[in-house]
C-alpha cells in the first residue's frame, strides 16, 4: 500500500502519563483511506489529527452504516513496540462490515495501516506501568444520500489515544446489574458485530445501572430474557464449582479477542471451559449455594474486570467477598505479561512493530 504521510507541523504537548484515563487524548496524526464503488480503496494517507469533512446527508449519520474496532500497541522494556493479535481484529471487522453491507478492509491492509500510523506516532506510546496506546480503526458510509440504501462511498480511518486503566479504580471489583427490561441483541441481528448502533442501544441500560449504583449491565438473551450473554463493553466469564462458563458466540455475543485468548489460556492450564448457555436462575442459584467462585469481564480496554456483586431483581450476590479472585488475578498477570513483553509468548500472538 502506498501511504502518503503529511506530518503535523504543530505537535501537541504530551499528557501526564500518571493521569491518562481512557480515550481522553488523541495523538498528532490519523490514517484515512477512501473507498468508491468500482474503484475500491484508494488515497491512503497519514495526516494531522483533525475534523473529517462530510455531507450533512451522509448515510452514516442517518442510517448508521458504521463499524469500528479496538486494539492496543504496547511499549516493551527494551523500547520495542508490539501489537496483540491484530489479525483477529481485522477479521472481525470484515465480518462486521459484511453484516452491514460494507466493503471489507483486507487483513494485510488493515494491519499495514495500523503499523504505519503507530510508527509515525511512536513517541506517543506511554511507558508508565499499565499504560498503552489504544488503536481505534473505524469505517463509515460518507455518500450523501437520503434514502435507505447501501453507500457507494466509505472512509476507513484510524485514530490513536494513549491510555491508562479503563476503570478509574483499576482492578477493583465492579458491581453489575442484570438487565431484564431492555434487550441488547437478538438472533439474526447485529449483536456479533462491532457497530455503533449496538452500543447506542445499550446506553439506556447503562444509564439505568449507574443511577442505581452499578458500574455495568449484564445483558440477557433477547428471546426469553433468561440466558446471560455479555456485559455492556465486555464479554463475561463465571467460575462455577471449578469450571469456567461463558456465553457461546452464536450471533448475539461479540467474539472478543481477549475472550478467545482467555479461553485458550484456561484450557492450557487444565480448566474445563463451557461455552454454553447459562440461565440467570442457575447462575443466581450457584451463588446461593456457594459454587459461584469468581466472575470477571474480558475485553481489550480493561483486559480483565473482576466482578464483586451481581444484582438481579431484588437479590444481590456478593462474589468472593468483593475481592479479586485468585484466577482472575493470575489471568490478568499472564495476559498483560505477554502484551507488555514480560512473559514469553507461547501462543504466537504478538506482532512486533519495531
C-alpha positions in Angstrom: 0.0 0.0 0.0 1.3 3.4 -0.9 0.7 5.6 2.1 1.2 9.4 1.8 2.4 11.0 5.0 1.8 14.6 5.9 3.5 15.4 9.2 1.8 17.6 11.8 3.8 20.9 12.0 2.2 21.8 15.3 2.5 18.8 17.5 0.6 18.7 20.8 2.1 18.6 24.3 2.1 15.0 25.6 -0.3 14.4 28.6 0.8 13.3 32.1 1.2 9.6 32.0 0.0 9.2 35.5 -3.4 10.7 34.7 -4.2 9.4 31.2 -7.7 8.0 31.8 -9.2 6.3 28.8 -9.8 7.9 25.4 -9.3 11.5 26.6 -6.2 12.4 24.5 -5.6 11.9 20.8 -2.2 11.7 19.1 -0.9 14.1 16.4 -1.8 12.0 13.4 -4.6 9.8 11.9 -4.8 7.4 9.0 -7.5 7.9 6.3 -8.4 5.9 3.2 -11.3 6.3 0.7 -13.5 3.8 -1.0 -15.5 4.2 -4.1 -17.6 1.5 -5.7 -15.9 0.4 -8.9 -12.6 1.7 -7.8 -12.0 0.1 -4.4 -9.7 1.5 -1.7 -7.5 4.4 -2.7 -5.6 7.5 -1.4 -4.2 6.0 1.8 -2.7 8.8 3.8 -1.5 9.7 7.3 -2.4 13.3 8.1 -2.6 15.6 11.1 -5.4 14.6 13.5 -8.4 16.8 12.9 -12.0 17.1 11.8 -13.3 14.9 8.9 -15.4 16.7 6.4 -18.7 15.1 5.4 -22.1 16.0 3.9 -25.0 16.6 6.3 -26.9 13.9 4.5 -24.1 11.3 4.7 -25.6 7.8 5.0 -23.7 7.1 8.2 -25.4 9.9 10.0 -28.9 8.8 9.1 -28.8 5.0 8.6 -25.8 4.1 10.8 -23.6 2.2 8.3 -20.6 2.3 10.6 -18.3 -0.2 12.2 -15.2 0.0 14.4 -12.5 -2.0 16.2 -10.3 -1.6 19.2 -6.8 -2.9 20.0 -3.6 -1.6 21.6 0.1 -1.1 21.0 2.5 -1.8 23.9 5.9 -0.4 24.7 8.2 -3.2 26.0 11.0 -2.7 28.5 13.7 -2.8 25.7 11.9 0.0 23.9 10.2 -2.2 21.3 6.6 -1.8 20.1 4.2 -4.7 19.7 0.6 -5.5 18.9 -1.6 -8.2 20.3 -3.4 -10.4 17.7 -4.3 -7.6 15.3 -5.3 -10.2 12.6 -8.3 -11.1 14.8 -9.5 -7.5 14.9 -9.1 -7.3 11.1 -11.1 -10.5 10.5 -13.8 -9.4 13.0 -14.1 -6.1 11.2 -14.5 -7.9 7.9 -17.4 -9.9 9.5 -19.0 -6.7 10.9 -18.7 -5.0 7.6 -20.4 -7.9 5.8 -23.4 -7.8 8.1 -23.8 -4.0 7.5 -23.3 -4.4 3.7 -20.0 -2.5 3.8 -16.8 -3.5 1.8 -14.0 -5.4 3.6 -10.7 -3.9 4.5 -8.3 -6.8 3.7 -6.4 -8.2 6.7 -3.0 -7.2 5.4 -4.1 -3.7 4.5 -5.7 -3.3 8.0 -2.5 -4.3 9.8 -0.2 -2.3 7.4 -2.2 0.9 8.1 -2.1 0.4 11.8 1.7 -0.3 11.9 2.4 2.8 9.7 0.4 5.1 11.9 1.8 3.6 15.1 5.4 4.2 13.8 4.6 7.8 12.9 3.2 8.5 16.4 5.5 6.1 18.3 6.6 8.8 20.7 3.0 8.9 22.0 3.2 5.3 23.3 3.3 5.7 27.1 5.9 3.9 29.2 4.4 4.2 32.7 3.2 0.9 34.2 -0.1 -0.5 32.9 -0.3 2.1 30.1 -0.6 1.6 26.4 -1.6 3.2 23.1 -5.3 2.5 22.2 -5.9 2.0 18.5 -9.4 2.8 17.1 -9.9 1.7 13.5 -13.3 2.7 12.2 -15.3 2.9 8.9 -18.4 4.8 7.8 -20.5 5.5 4.8 -19.9 9.0 3.6 -22.1 9.2 0.5 -24.6 12.0 0.7 -28.0 10.5 0.1 -31.3 10.4 1.9 -32.9 7.0 1.3 -32.3 3.6 2.9 -29.7 2.2 0.5 -26.1 1.0 0.9 -23.5 3.6 0.3 -21.2 3.6 -2.7 -18.5 5.7 -0.8 -16.8 4.9 2.5 -14.0 6.2 4.7 -11.7 3.9 6.7 -9.8 5.8 9.4 -7.6 5.0 12.4 -7.0 7.2 15.4 -4.8 6.7 18.4 -5.0 7.5 22.1 -2.5 7.0 25.0 -4.5 5.3 27.8 -4.2 4.1 31.4 -6.7 1.9 33.1 -10.2 1.7 31.6 -11.8 1.9 35.1 -10.5 4.6 37.4 -10.3 2.0 40.2 -8.1 -0.3 38.1 -8.7 -4.0 39.1 -11.1 -3.2 42.0 -14.1 -5.4 41.6 -17.1 -3.7 40.0 -20.8 -4.1 40.8 -23.1 -5.3 37.9 -26.8 -5.1 37.5 -28.6 -7.8 35.4 -30.9 -6.1 32.9 -34.2 -7.8 32.3 -36.2 -4.9 30.8 -34.2 -3.9 27.8 -32.6 -6.0 25.1 -29.1 -5.6 23.6 -29.2 -8.2 20.8 -31.4 -10.9 19.2 -30.7 -13.8 16.8 -30.4 -12.6 13.3 -29.4 -9.1 14.3 -26.1 -7.3 14.7 -25.1 -8.5 18.2 -22.0 -10.2 16.9 -20.7 -7.1 15.1 -18.8 -4.2 16.4 -21.1 -1.3 15.2 -22.0 1.9 17.0 -25.8 1.0 16.9 -25.2 -1.9 19.3 -23.6 0.4 21.9 -26.2 3.2 21.4 -28.9 0.8 22.1 -27.2 -0.4 25.3 -26.8 3.1 26.8 -30.2 3.2 28.3 -29.4 0.1 30.4 -26.0 1.5 31.3 -27.6 4.8 32.5 -30.1 2.9 34.5 -27.4 0.8 36.2 -25.4 3.9 37.0 -28.4 5.6 38.6 -28.8 2.6 40.8 -25.1 2.5 41.8 -23.7 -0.1 39.5 -20.8 0.1 37.0 -22.1 -2.1 34.2 -25.0 -4.0 32.9 -25.2 -7.8 32.3 -27.5 -8.4 29.4 -29.8 -11.4 29.0 -30.8 -13.0 25.7 -33.4 -11.1 23.6 -35.8 -14.0 23.1 -36.5 -15.3 26.6 -34.6 -12.8 28.9 -33.3 -16.0 30.5 -29.7 -16.6 29.5 -26.7 -14.5 30.4 -24.8 -13.1 27.4 -22.4 -10.2 27.9 -21.7 -7.0 29.8 -22.1 -3.6 28.1 -18.5 -3.3 27.0 -17.1 -6.8 27.7 -17.6 -10.5 27.4 -18.1 -12.2 30.8 -16.9 -15.4 32.4 -18.1 -17.3 35.5 -16.1 -19.7 37.6 -18.6 -22.2 39.0 -17.5 -25.2 41.0 -14.1 -25.1 39.4 -15.3 -24.8 35.8 -15.5 -21.7 33.6 -18.7 -20.8 31.9 -19.2 -18.1 29.2 -21.9 -17.5 26.6 -21.4 -19.0 23.2 -20.7 -16.8 20.2 -23.8 -17.8 18.1 -24.8 -14.4 16.7 -25.8 -12.3 19.7 -22.4 -12.1 21.5 -19.3 -10.2 20.3 -16.5 -12.7 19.6 -13.9 -10.9 21.8 -10.2 -11.2 21.1 -9.5 -11.2 24.9 -12.3 -13.7 25.4 -10.7 -16.1 22.9 -7.3 -15.6 24.4 -8.5 -16.3 27.9 -10.2 -19.5 26.8 -7.0 -20.7 25.2 -5.0 -19.9 28.3 -7.6 -21.5 30.6 -7.6 -24.7 28.6 -3.8 -24.8 28.6 -3.9 -24.6 32.4 -6.3 -27.5 32.5 -9.6 -25.8 33.2 -12.9 -27.0 31.7 -14.3 -24.2 29.7 -18.0 -24.4 28.9 -19.1 -22.1 26.0 -22.7 -22.9 26.8 -25.9 -21.1 27.6 -26.2 -20.4 31.3 -29.5 -19.2 32.7 -29.6 -16.3 35.1 -31.6 -18.5 37.5 -28.9 -21.2 37.5 -26.2 -18.5 38.0 -28.0 -17.0 41.0 -28.6 -20.4 42.5 -24.9 -21.2 42.1 -24.2 -18.0 44.1 -26.6 -19.0 46.8 -25.0 -22.5 47.0 -21.5 -21.0 47.3 -20.5 -22.5 44.0 -20.0 -19.2 42.2 -16.4 -18.6 42.9 -15.3 -15.8 40.6 -16.8 -13.6 37.9 -14.8 -11.4 35.5 -15.3 -9.4 32.3 -12.9 -9.6 29.5 -12.1 -7.0 26.8 -9.3 -5.1 25.1 -9.9 -1.9 27.0 -9.9 -3.3 30.6 -8.3 -6.7 29.8 -10.0 -8.2 32.9 -12.5 -6.6 35.2 -13.4 -8.6 38.3 -17.0 -8.5 39.4 -17.7 -8.3 43.1 -21.5 -8.1 43.1 -24.4 -9.2 40.8 -27.8 -7.7 41.3 -30.9 -9.3 39.8 -34.4 -8.2 40.6 -34.4 -7.8 44.4 -31.4 -10.1 45.1 -27.7 -9.1 45.4 -25.0 -11.7 45.2 -21.6 -10.8 46.7 -18.8 -12.7 44.9 -15.6 -13.6 46.7 -16.2 -11.0 49.4 -16.0 -8.3 46.7 -12.3 -9.1 46.2 -10.4 -10.0 43.1 -10.2 -13.8 42.7 -7.0 -15.8 42.5 -7.7 -17.0 39.0 -8.8 -13.6 37.8 -5.5 -12.0 39.0 -3.5 -14.9 37.5 -5.1 -14.4 34.1 -4.6 -10.7 34.2 -0.9 -11.0 35.1 -0.4 -13.7 32.5 -2.1 -11.9 29.5 -0.7 -8.5 30.3 2.7 -10.1 30.8 2.6 -11.3 27.2 1.2 -8.0 25.9 4.0 -5.9 27.5 6.7 -8.5 26.7 7.3 -9.5 30.3 6.3 -13.2 29.7 7.2 -15.4 26.8 4.5 -15.6 24.1 3.8 -19.3 23.8 0.8 -18.8 21.5 2.3 -16.7 18.7 0.0 -13.8 19.5 2.5 -10.9 19.4 3.3 -8.9 16.3 6.3 -6.7 16.6 6.1 -3.3 15.0 9.7 -2.3 15.7 
